[in-house]
Every structure is written in structure tokens, then in C-alpha cells.
Amino acid sequence: MRSSPHSKTFAHGVHPPECKDDTSALPIRQFPFAPVQVVPLLQHLGKPAIAEVAEGQEVVRGQRIARPDGFMSVAMHAPVSGVVQRIGLAPAISGRMEPAIFVRPFPGSTQEPAQGRPVDARTATPEQIIAAVQEAGIVGLGGASFPTHVKLKLPDGKRGDTLLINGAECEPYLTADHRVMLEHAADVMAGIPFLLKATGTERAIVCIESNKQDAAAVMRAAIPPGQPVSVEVLPVKYPQGAEKMLITAILGREVPSGGLPIDVGTLCVNVATCAEIGQLLPRGAGIHERVLTVGGPGIRKKGNYRVPIGTPLRFLLESVGYEPDLTRVFLGGPMMGQAVSSLDIPVTKGTTGVIGFTARETGNVAEQREHPCIRCGYCLEACPIFLNPSMLGLLARNEQHQRMADDFHLMDCFECGSCTFVCPAHIPLVQHFRISKRAVRRAKAAGK
């Protein structure tokens, strides 16, 4: 992750086609409610929330319907005013069935969201802000879905000096963060004081790639007088939005292997997450919808939409329209997103985009037969954290998962997909790494 102090970028990485022109100029539009909204109780890393409503109970939009189960968990809120139809299992992007609350909207309701106890960044303590973020159900909206309040609770003995607001949005096709910065700059700036107060950091830097100069101008104009906030524009490169890469590009600091950003005095928060904090905490409200991009060659009414949490993909696609030869749908972008196995999967807090591809694109991929590794070294030149994807792929094929972790730093991989993107042998390296990482985690959990 070495970088020149003045280059405002990082070493290695790739330049996939950006594919953002179709939606970057389209304003955020409100998405309609589905006949039934399916709210998973696990939309975050950690323990599932605990349902606190019953079947047949009426709920108000924004009302808390599930409470956190311990510190590593967040609350869930009703995306619509309606009736709890049932509480049961629903398909998830993981391929498993997960517990969820099914809510049927009231027809003709005003759908005014419920509000609770407001929080003021000027008077609230760090502990009160952290508790309010958990109560609001806020997680990282950049796709990681890590509980934001856990990130804000610094480990004992750790101190941060810089808060990075991540508006890089380097993933192809995705433009939701871009639109949030253009249309909700005031919310972003309202969220920053909460984050500074909660973490004790001294300054905030809003980080934006150079293909979003209009957003950079809007964000600079929105900075309140006297606030320790600045905007930095970065060269376009993937995966610039990964927090380790962003820290290196902006500050020239390198997060150690196995370490966290706070180990180098830094915290990173996605710009949409920051905007939700600025919008929700002053109203004492909970997150019940999010902005995401719906696009790709297979989608007809492309755009950036504010979608209620729990909207089934089938309803979303039917609402925007899709091409007859739609063959693959990704949650997130094509580099780090995952292809869905069922259209009954609902939109969650971590859904940054819904991207559809047709047979024209996926057919070409299917024809790219995997070949043996030719030791070209392209994957080494692409990996932004200087791993050896070629060796890791060989070990993965031989199921030497623990050796991958112990000797070749497998767990440092954040699955950006750069190695797979450049591989001329069409080896699905990142997919192999995901399987190996799961095996390592299972072995650790079993005490092996």
C-alpha cells in the first residue's frame, strides 16, 4: 500500500470501465412500497436483532420493530405503516434462510415516519451519540454493513485524529453516493459533528474521486464556517473507496496487516452513512429506507432511488422494468457485489445498488473458460495490498486454507476482485478466497 505523500492515490489497483453516465445525472426518486415489505433481522455484521412485535400488530413507519441483541447488533424499524403479516424465514444474499418480519402496508396511509427523542451534537456526550446511532439502526451503507456505533466506540488506549468521510464510490455503475452528496450535502455536514464528538477526532476530510467534481464543489460550499472540515479530490482508480486504500491515498498512512484504521489514528465512514446520521439523530428517528442505484444494461428505468428497506427484488425489478434477456442481477456493483440466487431476496441496509446484466454480457463471461495459471504476475501487480493471489489461488485449490491465512495473509484480503478482473486465465480468484476465508473462520470457531 505504498504511496507518494503527494500522489493522493495508492499503489497497484485497476481501472475497470466506470459505467456511471446512465445514472450519475439522475436525481434521487422515492420508490413505491411493495405489497409486502420483508425486513430481515440480520442486516449487519453481528447478532440478529430480536423482534418485539407480534403477528397481526399494527406498526407505524419508522417505529422500532426489533431491538439490538447486545452491543454487536442494531435495531430494526418498520419501512411502512401497516400490519405485521407474519414473522418467519426469508431468503438472504448469503444463500441461507434468515428470520424476518413481513409487513403489509396500509393502503392510502400518509406514511409519516415516527420520531423519537432528538439528539443534539452540541450537548450530547460521546456515549449518548453512540447509543443513539445503535438505536437508529445505522450500519455502514457503503456495503460492509458493519454496525456504525461499534466503529465509533474506540478501543481502550486508541485515539484518532482524522475522520475520513468516504465519497469515493469507485465501484462501476454505482452513483447513489454521488447523488447523496449533490442533494443532501447539508445532511452530510450535520452528521460530521456527531462523528467528531463521538470519536474525539480533530478534523474531517470528505474524500471524492475526480469523476465527481460537481459533488466536490457542492460539498465545499456546504462546509459550515469555522468547522474543521475539508474536501480532497482523488484520481479515479479502483478500489480507491476501500478504507485502507483511502487512508494511504489521503494521509500516507499504512494500516498494518491484521490491523484497523484506528491503529493509524484514523476512522472512515461512508458519506451516505454520515448523511443518515445527520438526518436521523436530530429527529430521534430510525433508518427505514436507503438510497441505491438501479442500473446496468438489463434495466429499463435506470436511476437512483430511495428504496424502503425490505423491498423484494422481484417487485423492484418489475417496477423499473427489465430486458427480456436479463440473466444476472447483482446486489452492489460487479466488482465487489454478489449475484443473487433468488428474486425474493429483499433490499437491506447494505444494498448499494441493484445492477442487471443481459445475456449479451453474461454470455461472454460464460464463454471464458477457466485455464491453468500461466504465472503472468498480473494479479500481483493489481492487488492493492500486495498479496500473492496466484499462490493463494493454488493453495485454495488444494484446500490449504489455514496455510493461506498463516503464511500468505489471506484474511487481509477485502475481496475487491482486482485479481479476478485482470486474470487472463479467467480464474475466479476472489471466489476461491471467499470459500477459504469461510473455512478458516469455521475452523477458528471450532477451536481447531
WOBELMO-V555337 format. One record per pair of residues at least 24 apart in sequence whose ideal C-beta (glycine too) atoms are under 6 Angstrom apart, sorted by the first residue. I is the first residue (numbers start at 1). GAP is how many residues later the second one is. D is the distance in whole Angstrom. If there is no record, write none. Layout:
# WOBELMO-V555337
<<I;GAP;D> <I;GAP;D>>
This chain:
# WOBELMO-V555337
<<1;247;5> <1;253;5> <1;384;6> <3;245;5> <5;247;5> <8;226;5> <8;241;5> <9;226;5> <9;228;6> <9;240;5> <10;235;5> <10;238;5> <10;239;5> <10;374;6> <12;370;6> <12;371;6> <12;372;5> <13;224;5> <13;225;6> <13;371;5> <14;224;5> <14;368;5> <14;404;5> <14;407;5> <16;156;5> <16;222;6> <18;154;6> <19;153;5> <19;154;5> <20;155;5> <22;273;6> <22;280;5> <23;152;5> <23;270;6> <23;272;5> <23;279;5> <23;280;6> <23;281;6> <24;151;4> <24;154;6> <26;277;5> <26;278;6> <28;151;5> <28;155;6> <28;263;6> <28;276;5> <28;278;6> <29;274;6> <29;276;5> <30;276;5> <31;274;4> <31;276;4> <33;47;5> <33;72;5> <33;275;6> <34;277;5> <34;278;6> <34;281;4> <36;66;5> <36;68;5> <37;42;5> <37;43;5> <37;66;5> <37;271;6> <37;273;4> <38;52;5> <38;62;5> <38;64;6> <38;272;5> <38;274;6> <38;308;4> <39;37;6> <39;61;6> <39;62;5> <39;271;4> <40;58;5> <40;60;5> <40;308;6> <41;25;5> <41;58;5> <42;56;5> <43;305;4> <43;306;5> <44;30;5> <44;95;4> <44;101;5> <44;103;5> <45;100;6> <45;101;5> <46;26;3> <46;27;5> <46;101;6> <47;25;6> <47;26;4> <49;24;6> <49;27;5> <51;36;6> <51;50;6> <53;31;5> <55;29;5> <55;31;5> <55;32;6> <57;27;5> <58;25;6> <60;54;5> <61;50;5> <61;52;5> <62;51;3> <62;52;4> <62;223;6> <62;224;6> <62;226;5> <63;51;5> <64;222;6> <65;36;6> <68;66;6> <74;60;6> <74;63;5> <74;73;5> <75;60;6> <75;62;4> <76;61;6> <77;60;6> <77;209;4> <77;211;5> <78;25;6> <79;209;5> <79;229;4> <79;230;5> <79;231;5> <80;25;4> <81;25;5> <81;28;5> <81;30;6> <82;24;5> <91;251;5> <91;253;5> <91;254;5> <93;238;6> <93;245;6> <93;252;6> <115;168;5> <115;169;5> <115;170;5> <116;168;3> <117;167;4> <118;164;5> <118;166;5> <119;162;4> <121;72;4> <121;73;5> <121;76;5> <126;72;5> <129;65;5> <129;68;6> <129;69;4> <130;68;6> <132;149;5> <136;144;5> <136;150;5> <136;151;6> <137;149;5> <137;150;5> <138;138;6> <138;149;6> <139;210;5> <140;130;6> <140;133;6> <141;129;5> <141;131;4> <141;132;5> <142;128;4> <143;189;5> <143;207;6> <143;209;5> <145;205;4> <148;125;6> <152;46;4> <152;47;6> <154;108;6> <158;104;5> <160;39;5> <160;41;5> <160;102;6> <160;105;5> <160;106;6> <160;107;5> <161;41;5> <161;104;5> <162;41;6> <162;104;5> <163;32;6> <163;38;4> <163;41;4> <163;104;5> <164;41;6> <164;43;6> <164;82;6> <164;104;5> <165;39;6> <165;41;4> <165;104;6> <165;106;5> <165;109;5> <166;41;6> <166;75;6> <166;80;6> <166;102;5> <166;104;5> <166;105;6> <167;39;6> <167;40;6> <167;41;5> <167;104;4> <168;39;6> <168;41;5> <168;72;5> <168;73;4> <170;68;5> <170;69;6> <170;70;4> <170;71;4> <171;162;3> <171;164;6> <172;161;5> <172;162;6> <173;122;5> <173;123;6> <173;160;5> <173;182;5> <174;119;5> <174;159;5> <174;178;6> <174;179;5> <175;118;5> <175;129;6> <176;115;5> <176;116;5> <176;117;5> <176;128;5> <177;94;5> <177;95;5> <178;34;5> <178;37;6> <179;125;5> <180;92;5> <180;95;5> <180;111;6> <181;34;4> <181;38;6> <181;90;6> <182;33;5> <182;36;5> <184;91;5> <185;33;5> <185;34;6> <185;37;4> <187;88;4> <187;91;4> <187;92;5> <188;83;6> <188;86;5> <188;87;5> <189;33;5> <190;88;3> <191;83;4> <191;84;6> <191;86;4> <191;87;3> <192;37;6> <194;83;5> <194;87;6> <195;74;6> <199;68;6> <203;25;4> <204;25;5> <205;25;5> <205;27;5> <206;25;5> <207;25;5> <207;39;6> <207;43;6> <208;25;6> <209;25;5> <209;27;5> <210;25;6> <210;26;6> <211;25;5> <239;177;4> <242;172;6> <243;25;4> <245;139;5> <257;152;6> <257;155;5> <292;59;5> <292;60;6> <292;61;5> <293;60;4> <294;26;5> <294;60;5> <295;60;6> <296;59;4> <296;60;4> <296;61;6> <297;60;6> <297;61;5> <298;24;5> <298;25;5> <298;28;4> <298;58;3> <298;59;5> <298;60;5> <299;57;5> <307;40;5> <310;36;5> <311;36;5> <312;32;6> <312;34;5> <313;30;5> <313;32;5> <314;29;4> <322;34;6> <323;35;5> <325;33;5> <325;34;4> <326;30;5> <326;32;6> <327;32;5> <327;35;5> <328;29;5> <328;34;5> <329;27;5> <330;25;5> <335;82;4> <336;81;6> <368;58;4> <370;56;5> <370;57;6> <371;54;4> <373;52;6> <374;51;6> <378;44;4> <379;40;4> <379;44;6> <382;36;4> <382;37;6> <382;40;5> <383;36;6> <385;27;6> <389;30;4> <389;40;5> <393;34;6> <393;36;5> <393;39;6> <396;36;4> <396;40;5> <401;35;4> <401;38;4> <401;39;5> <404;32;5> <405;35;5>>
